[in-house]
Amino acid sequence: MRKLLLPGIVIVAGILIIARLFFLQIIDDTFKLKSENISIKIKYDYPERGYIYDRNGELMVANQPSYDIMVVPREIKKIDTVEFCTLLNITKEDFVKKIEKAVVYSPMLPSVFLGQLNKLEYAAFQEKERKFEGFYIQKRSLRDYQLNAGANVFGFITQANEAIVAKNPYYKSGDLLGKQGVEETYEVELRGTKGVKHIQRNRFNQEIGPYKEGKYDTIALQGKDITLTIDAELQKYGEALMKNKRGGIIAIEPSTGEILCLVTAPSYDPAILVGRQRSRNYTKLYNDSLAKPLYDRSLLAEYPPGSPFKILTALAGLQSQVIDTSSSFVCNRGFSYGRGRFMGCHCGGGVRKLHMGIAKSCNAYFGNTYLRTINKYTNTAEGVDAWSAHLKSFGMGQFMGYDLPTGRRGKIPTSETYKKMYPNGGWRATATVSNSIGQGEVLMTPIQLANMMAIVANEGYYYTPHIIKKIKGQNIDVKFRTKHVTTIDKKYFKPVIEGLAEVFKTGTAYFLKVDGMEICGKTGTADNFARVNGKQVMLKPHSVFVAFAPKKNPKIAIAVLVENGGYGSTVAGPITTLMLEKYINKKVLMKDREKRVLETSLQGEYNRFSKKYLDSMYRVKVRKDSILRVINAKKLDSIKKIKPTT
Amino acid sequence: MKNQSVSSNIDWITVAIYTVLVVIGWMNIYSADMTTNSEYYLDFNQNYGKQLIFICLNVVLIIVILTIDSKFYEKFSSVIFGASLVLLLGLFVFGKTIAGQRCWYAIGSMTLQPSEFAKAATALALAKYLSDSQVNLKNIKHQILALLIIALPILLILPQPDPGSALIFIMFILVLNREGLPSWYLWTGFIAAILFVMTLVIKPQYVILIAFIGIALHYLKSRRINRNIIASTIVLVLMSGFVFSVDYVFENVFKQHHRDRFNILLGKDVDMDGIGYNTNQSEIAIGSGGWIGKGFLEGTQTKGNFVPEQHTDYIFTTVGEEWGFVGSLVLVLLFVGLILRVLYLAENQKTKFSRVYGYGVAAVLFTHFFVNISMVVGIFPTIGVPLPFMSYGGSSLWGFTILLFIFIKMDANKVNEW
């Protein structure tokens, strides 16, 4: 037995090892895969990002080459430090410091030694690059903005962080990608496809050569140039007009749904988010919680639309056949509804028909129209839902499907909304009458307002607003070429358009006439409350103006909103007409008006109300919060009450 | 008869396997060296170049060993053993520290590792002691003395610290077992090892429960009269004590890197970039070999230098990657064949001295082979021992050559014994 023990052990051990080898080498092929992953490093070749042009072919965003000197500390051989430093115009201390920093990052991996050389420095260094082993030049391409405008349109370029890498395997940590604006929406088209090179490397990341003679390598595909529907001149002009104001301008070509300009104010120079200062500047913009320059008001700001909403009230009334052009209501500087409730009106009073009701923006006329529309149905809920359905056919209360990455739904109440607000029931049309004049539960974003005007200009249909005009080598999305028809018959638009034209003749914007141009528009003044120390305080209202022009064969529909700008005709109105002039006539004749707008600054107003203003921006939210706070406080109280007894 | 030429009695099978292993070893060291843009000419500054020099010197060494009278080893075994102990002791004063281990002598640019030579010396000493006709391993005093011969080098090697080499010496117990050491030594060691691993894998309480069930079953099954409940209880108590002390030692005495080595093997914490890197990389390299491997000098992992210490302890990864399962199988069979051959020859020795020595040779070779390859293929914790005849390094190559060829000489000389 003793003789056989060791031979036995040897044989068993041999079998054990062979079995393990069989498992490792034959059965389990995860190791084979891992082997491919580790020894073959993938190197990417980044293509140049596509250019961005405006609708007239003007180049808006290009690229600039940028050269970084990279260093792999481990590979540094004896170099002439004096020559090196002189060449790059750095001190020897700098040199030592930078090398130390690179070593801390990794002695074996490349890190940026000196970022963003200019072309001269690059040329000088390139000539002698071979003398400095361990250093090499990495070419990158950065955005080069041709105009100081459109930051919100373009978005910016950022580096992929871990969350992005985890979500999309195309991106590797540190890759550049577009964020916000068209850079985000058309990221795939703009970025192209990076090329892949498989390079065999050893454990120290030293390259040994191409893997299998480059059998698996792919070539980088150039990013595609895109053409936007934006008119660069109009965009620039709009941003200039909005200087020292807060708000947004959005213009749409009614016949196509193309967005002509998308202005938000305040904004920033897109060039500040390029290169070395990007991170610092972005943080600054991000932290500006009062002006919120990164917040695209033209898309994101939900406001009670105010009087422009009366256009919809009128259309819904006409379609429901509760009014016609000859229906008249008496305005007693307002009107009474329900049990002694009264809605005021500034139109001057008298008997109002549709035409002058629009022109003078008569609250009484539209309040009555709204009540009739709803009360056409014996069941109020049904009435509200029928009304709501008309509005939804205008793209209200929903994401419109445009090709920009941000947006808000806005809000159009339905019977459900009121059932929630009045859980015990018993609500009537009169409870919702504020909706008629664009207050109440209605919220709209500027782009929805502009689209509304495009629909009116088209007399009943629209194309989904979009910002892409052309992508080199491919068609734009079919959804932007699909006509959406509203529930309002074409014939009902005619009288409304006449009323909108009257606004510039004898109505609320008569003093904003532009010679030689027939404009259809509507002023708006959105009341605006803030909660200050728990009390509801009325702030200076938002100034709203919507329009399209010319009346015959409209070329542009526009919505302008200026926060705390006062009456619609004071700030938003002039901006609108100037924009129309700029776009249709290519030049502005109303120089006085232009000068006045340019000189108008609401900064004082914003500073005065900065706290209140902040609250008003979040009026809806604040209400919800305060309710929550009350509930929580009650809960806390009840807890406190219990505690002492225990 | 007495003057018959040595060559005619040499066991050529052993020598052939030895030669093949040395050649394979050198080829793989060459491949492991051919990594980053190496040029394909002989470079004596590279490992493979140096190893070639070691191999040439090896031939001289073999001739010398075969020339010396085989009686010399028996007569001077105590002196050789004493000298090797002195060399090990001298490390504490003159030793050179490489990678935290103080187990080398520096002679010029060369380094020598005395523990590699101590193996042959210990085998000789053990053979000498056990071949004494007065010695009987049933006798407790003789057991202790025999164990002491093994323990002395271990005590000198452990603090270097070199647990790998120390482990090799422990396996001399197999030799003692062959020569009549009571079996319970081995069984105790075996059960202790199993309990040790089980304690690390599952909770100590469960290990004791399993042990209890095992002993209870054994107790009930044995129908003999001597159902010794007291003995069974003592065994259980001892086992519990052992299990808890293992648990305690592992958690409190072991350093984190020791724990890590075991944990990786037991699949507890898998940290592929940290401590598990070596094993993981070697498994990847071997696993990527497939059936027939990637071919000589074609291993991407080998070329990429991913496996650390690939030319020394991890030389087998090159075989696995470039020669695949077939090549690995051949190599394993060569080793198993060599060890079995040595055992076979040992059993056929005429003197107890050469039999014990031959057994010692087999035990040392086997332990190295098994511990090394098990570590490389990931079934044993990372313990640095070289693969005999193949790993890069003069000391280990010469150490194993001396060990093996002394036995070949004895074997060749057995016709002269009576």
Chai-1 contact restraints between the chains, C-beta under 6 A:
chainA,res_idxA,chainB,res_idxB,connection_type,confidence,min_distance_angstrom,max_distance_angstrom,comment,restraint_id
A,R2,B,R178,contact,1.0,0.0,6.0,A-B,restraint_1
A,L6,B,L174,contact,1.0,0.0,6.0,A-B,restraint_2
A,P7,B,L340,contact,1.0,0.0,6.0,A-B,restraint_3
A,P7,B,L343,contact,1.0,0.0,6.0,A-B,restraint_4
A,V10,B,V336,contact,1.0,0.0,6.0,A-B,restraint_5
A,V10,B,I339,contact,1.0,0.0,6.0,A-B,restraint_6
A,V10,B,F366,contact,1.0,0.0,6.0,A-B,restraint_7
A,A13,B,F370,contact,1.0,0.0,6.0,A-B,restraint_8
A,G14,B,V332,contact,1.0,0.0,6.0,A-B,restraint_9
A,G14,B,V336,contact,1.0,0.0,6.0,A-B,restraint_10
A,I17,B,V332,contact,1.0,0.0,6.0,A-B,restraint_11
A,I17,B,I373,contact,1.0,0.0,6.0,A-B,restraint_12
A,I18,B,V332,contact,1.0,0.0,6.0,A-B,restraint_13
A,R20,B,V377,contact,1.0,0.0,6.0,A-B,restraint_14
A,R20,B,I379,contact,1.0,0.0,6.0,A-B,restraint_15
A,L21,B,F325,contact,1.0,0.0,6.0,A-B,restraint_16
A,L21,B,S328,contact,1.0,0.0,6.0,A-B,restraint_17
A,L24,B,I286,contact,1.0,0.0,6.0,A-B,restraint_18
A,L24,B,G287,contact,1.0,0.0,6.0,A-B,restraint_19
A,Q25,B,G287,contact,1.0,0.0,6.0,A-B,restraint_20
A,Q25,B,G289,contact,1.0,0.0,6.0,A-B,restraint_21
A,Q25,B,G290,contact,1.0,0.0,6.0,A-B,restraint_22
A,Q25,B,F325,contact,1.0,0.0,6.0,A-B,restraint_23
A,I26,B,F325,contact,1.0,0.0,6.0,A-B,restraint_24
A,F31,B,E283,contact,1.0,0.0,6.0,A-B,restraint_25
A,F31,B,I284,contact,1.0,0.0,6.0,A-B,restraint_26
A,F31,B,G287,contact,1.0,0.0,6.0,A-B,restraint_27
A,F31,B,S288,contact,1.0,0.0,6.0,A-B,restraint_28
A,K32,B,S288,contact,1.0,0.0,6.0,A-B,restraint_29
A,K34,B,I284,contact,1.0,0.0,6.0,A-B,restraint_30
A,S35,B,I284,contact,1.0,0.0,6.0,A-B,restraint_31
A,S35,B,S288,contact,1.0,0.0,6.0,A-B,restraint_32
A,S35,B,Q301,contact,1.0,0.0,6.0,A-B,restraint_33
A,S39,B,T300,contact,1.0,0.0,6.0,A-B,restraint_34
A,S39,B,Q301,contact,1.0,0.0,6.0,A-B,restraint_35
A,S39,B,G304,contact,1.0,0.0,6.0,A-B,restraint_36
A,N202,B,T35,contact,1.0,0.0,6.0,A-B,restraint_37
A,N202,B,T36,contact,1.0,0.0,6.0,A-B,restraint_38
A,N202,B,G304,contact,1.0,0.0,6.0,A-B,restraint_39
A,N202,B,N305,contact,1.0,0.0,6.0,A-B,restraint_40
A,R203,B,N305,contact,1.0,0.0,6.0,A-B,restraint_41
A,R203,B,F306,contact,1.0,0.0,6.0,A-B,restraint_42
A,Q206,B,T36,contact,1.0,0.0,6.0,A-B,restraint_43
